[in-house]
Amino acid sequence: MSVILCTAGYDHTIRFWEALSGICSRTIPHPDSQVNRLCISPDKRYLAAAGHHTVKLYDIKSTNPAAVLTFEGHTGNITGLQFHCEGKWMVTSSEDGTVKIWDTRSGHIQRNYSHGVPVNDVVIHPNQGELISCDRGGNVRIWDLGENKCSHQLVPEEDKSVASVTVATDGSLLCAAVSNSVHGAVYVWRLITVRDVTSLVPVTKFRAHGTYITRVLLSPDVRHLATCSADHTARIWAVDLEGGSSQPSHNALDDPYRQGSDEPPQGFELEQELDGHQRWVWDCAFSADSAYLVTACSDHYARLWELQNERGREGKRSKTAHSFPNFGYWWLGRRSGVVSMRDHDRRTMGGKGFGRANERGAREQ
């Protein structure tokens, strides 16, 4: 079966693409609101679309465009979305200042956690027992589901919004994007779990962009970190903490949350800059084998990038995914294009004619 790419945005549609051909194979209307985030269930059967106030669940294989279930309970834009590893529950974050856990069978709310300020993102720790969320007030919080409480609260930089968080698939690293109009930084912590108790060790902070960072994402193999930005680019950083010292950098030891220093990042070398979009890059997703990245932008394009056949080389295909402009703002969690990848049987995305500088557009008819 082919690799399917899903995109959505402010034109109130969800679109399915044959990733290697650039052909739009299906369109689902989403009339109630724009779509802020997408997530495919672990069994690849369902697509969850987060919009204004609600999440709608769609059967991917069905030809019926109607949602099979609607999750209602938020009072603001939904900004984060992820499934439990077995699909038993789902977590969301919202501008209404809450993080909610939902029963995916009934659609009922199981847990409700309050930040008190708009929440920008939430992810599930691979141990499935903790949530990590971030907010507009500059906080990163870890929620212990067993104890049903917040176990850690971090403030990387005072009065700077934390736009996005990502956790390594092996649970070893946590990265957070902290930025404003003139500075986009990534903070990195090691996650150490002993007897079901997680502790965080600051590793490094580095300047990833010169303006807002909209998304930060670790690859499935934990060898790459992708950052998306208002500077019209996405950047790929090589993750190599084993190659250097296992101790935190002196900046982290002296004051892990201080502003300033742009010294070379420990363990994070700039590998590639994906330059081709014309406006803010809002979201990204890796393929299951970490060889490809898809990015979504306000320029109405989703672009699929072959990251590296060899150092410094990249191939790309671009698809005109959505043609309605984005009138939202990233710090409110509104994105012009969101992406999710359905990689059947974890196959790689290689294909003939998908080499260096091979770019094509597939416009809607």
N, C-alpha and C positions, 0 to 999 in steps of 0.2 A: 504494500500500500504506500501511497505517496505521503510526503511530509506536508502537513497543512499548517498554514499561517493564518491566525485570526487577528483582525484589526477592528478598531471602533473609534468613534470620536464624536464631534459636535454636530454631525449631520444626521444623528439619530438612527444610524444603521450599524450593524455588525457584519463584517465581510470575511468570507473564507477564501483563501488563496492557495492555489497549487504553488508551493514555494519555489520550485525549480523552473517553472514555466512562466510564472507571473500572471496566470489566468485566474480571474475571480470566478470561483465555482458556485458561490452561494451568497445571498444577501438576506439578512434577517432585519426587519424593521424594529426599532426600539423607540416608539413614539413618545413615551412618557418623559424622557429627558435625554441629555447627552450621556455618553458612557465614559466614566472616569478610569475604571480598571477592568481587566479581564483576567480570568483564571480558569484553566482546564482541570477537571477532576483527575485524581491519580489513575483511575481506570479508563480515562480518555472518553468516557461516555457523555459527560456533561460540560457545558460552558457556563460559567457564572459571569454575569455582567453587572458591575456596580455603577449606579447612576446617582441621581438626586433623590435621597431618602431610601431607596430600595435597591435590593439585589435581585436580579431575575436569573433563574436557572433554565437553561435550554438543553434539550436532547440533541446532541450533535448529529446523530444518525437519522433522526426523524425529519421528514419533509414539512412537518407542521411548524410554522413560524412562531406559534404561541409558546410562551414560557410554561414549563411544567410546574414551576413553583416560584412564588414571590416572597422574599424575606422583607418584612416591614417592621420598623421599630426605630430607625434613625430619624433625626429631624434636620439633618444637613447633608451636604454632599458626602458621599462615601469615597474615601481616599486610598484605602488599603484593603486587600482581599487575598486570602489564602486558604486552601483546603488542608485538613488533617491528612496524614499520610495514607490512611485507609478510607478517607472520604466520609468519616462518621460525623464530623463537625467542620464548621467553617468559621473563620475569624474575619472581622471587618474593623476598620477604623473610620472615623468620620470627623467632619468639621464641627459636629455637635459636641465634641470634646470627649467622646466615649470610644471604647473598644468593646466589641460585643462578640460573643461566641454563640453560634447558631447550630441547632440540630438540623442536619441536612435532609432528614426524612420528613420531619413535621414542619420545619420552618420557624420553630419557636426559639426564643432567646434562652440560652442556658446560663450565660454569665454576662455581667455588665461591669466594666471597669472605667473609672472616670479620671481624665487628665485635668479637666477644668478649663482647658484651652483647646483650640482646634488641633486634631491629631492628623498628622501628614502621612503616616505609614505604619504598617504592622507586619511582622513576619513571625512564623512559628519556628522555634528552636528544633533542630533535628531530633532531640530527645522527646519531642511531642508533649513535654510537660511544662514548657515555658513559652511565653510570648515576649516579643521585643517590639516596643512601639516608640514613636518619636513625635514631637509636637512643635507647634509654632512658637511656643514659649521657650524653646531651647532645651527641652528635656528628652532624655532617652530613658525609658523605663523597662525593667524586666519584671514580668508577672509570673509568679509561681502558681501554677494551676492546682498543685496538690495542696498548698497552704492557702490558696485563694486570696493572695495578696501581692502587693508590689514588693519584690525582694531587693531591687537595686534601682536607684535613681541617679543618673549622670547628667551633668550640665557642662557639655564641652566648652561652650563660649556663651557668656551672659548676653542676653538680648539678641541672639541670632537663632533664627529658625533652623531646626533640624529637618531637612526635607525628605530624607530617605535613609533607611537602614537595610543592611543585608547581613546574613549569617552564613558561614561556610556550611556546606552539606555534611561535613564531618564534625561540625560543632566546634571547630578550633578557633575561629576568628569571628569578630563582629566589626563591621565598618559602618560609619555614619557620615552623612554629607551635611556639612554646616557651612552656610554661605550667606553673602549679601551681594549687592550690586558690584562690588569691587574685589571680592575675595571669595573663592570657593575652595574649602578645605575638606579633606577626608581624615577622620579619626579612626584609628585601628586599635582594637583590644584583643588580647588572647582570652579565650573562654576556657577555664579550667574547672572541670566538674569532679568532685570527690564526694562519694557517698550521697549522690543526688543533690549536692550543694554546689552551686556555680559561683565562681569568683572571677573577677575581671582584672587583667593585668594590662596597663597601657603599653602599647608597642611603639606607635609613632603617629605623627600628624604631618600631612603634607599638603601643599597647595596644588590642587589638581586643575583648576581653571581660574581665570581672572574675574569671574562673575558668578552668577547663580549656578549651582549644581541642582539639577532636577531629579536625577536618579542615580543610584549607586547599586551595582549588582556584581556579586562574585559568581564566577562560572561554576558549573557542576563539578569539574575536576579541581577546583580551588587553585588553579594556576593563573587565572586572569581576573582582574577587576575592571569592570566597565563603569565609566562615569559619563553622564549626559549633561549638557549645559546649555545655557542661554547664549553662549558664544557660537552657536550653530554647529558644534562638533560633538562627537563622542570620542572618548579616549580609552585606550586599552592599556592597563598597567600589568606588568609581569609580577606575579606574587612569588617571592622567593625568600621566605623568612628563615629557611634552613641554611641558606648560603652564607648568612651573616651571623651576627651575634644573636643569641636567643634572649638576651637581656633587652629591656626597653631602652630607647634612645635617651640621651641625657636630657633632652627637652621633656620627655615623658616623666623622667624621674624627678626633675626639678619642679615642674609644674605641668602636669599632663594636659591641662585645659587652657593654658595661657595663649593669648593671641600672639601673632608675630611670626617668628622664624619660618623661613621658606627654604631651609637647608635641604639637601637631597634626601628623599625619603628612604628610611631603612626598609629594605625588602620590597620596595615598590618602584620599579623602573618603568618609565614611559616606553611602551612597546610600539604603539601605533596611534596615530590620530586619524580618525575617520572623518574626512572633510568632504562635503558634498551637499549637505543640507543647506537651505537658504534662510532658515529661521531657527527658533528655539527647538532643540531636541528634547523631547519630554519623557520618552520611555524606551526601554530596550528589553530584549530577551535572548538568552543563549539557546542554541540547539543542545540536545541531550549529550552530544559528544564534545561540546565546548568548542567546536571548530568554526561555528558560524554565529553571527550576531545580527539580529534585526533591530532597527531603530525606527522610531516614529517621531514625526516633526510637524510643526505648524505650517510647513510649506506644502502640506497635503500629500506628502510621500512617506511611504514606509520603504526602507532600504534594507536589503539583505546582503550582508558582508561575509565573504570568506576571509577569515581573519589572517591566516598566514600559511602559505605553502613553504615559504622560506622567509627569513627575517626581512622586514621592510616591504613585503609584497602583499597586496590584498586585491581580491576581486570583489565586485559588487553588482547586485541587480537592484533596481529600484522599481517600485510599483506605485502608481497613483491610487492610493487607497481611499482617500477622502477629499472632497473638494469644497467642503464648507469651512470657512475660517473659524479659528478659535478666538472667542471673545473673553475667555476666562483668564485667570491668573494662577501661576503655578503654586504660589504660597497658599492658595485656597484649595489646592488639590485638584484643580481642573486642568485636564490635559486635552490637547487637540487630537492626539492619536495614542492609543494604547495597544499593546501587542501581546500575544500569547502564542506559543508554538506547540503543535501537537505532533510529536515525533514518534510514529508508529514503531513499536518493538525496538525503540532506541537505535534505529538505524542512522547511519551517517547521512549527511546531506550532499554528498559529492555527486557530480554529474558532468557529462560532457558539455563543453562550451561554457563552463562556469569558471573561467580562469581570470587572469589579471586584466583589469580595466574592461571587463565585459559587463556593460551596464545597459539595461533596457527598461523601458517604461511600458506599463500596460494600462492604458486609459480606459475608463468605462465608456461603453457605447451609449 
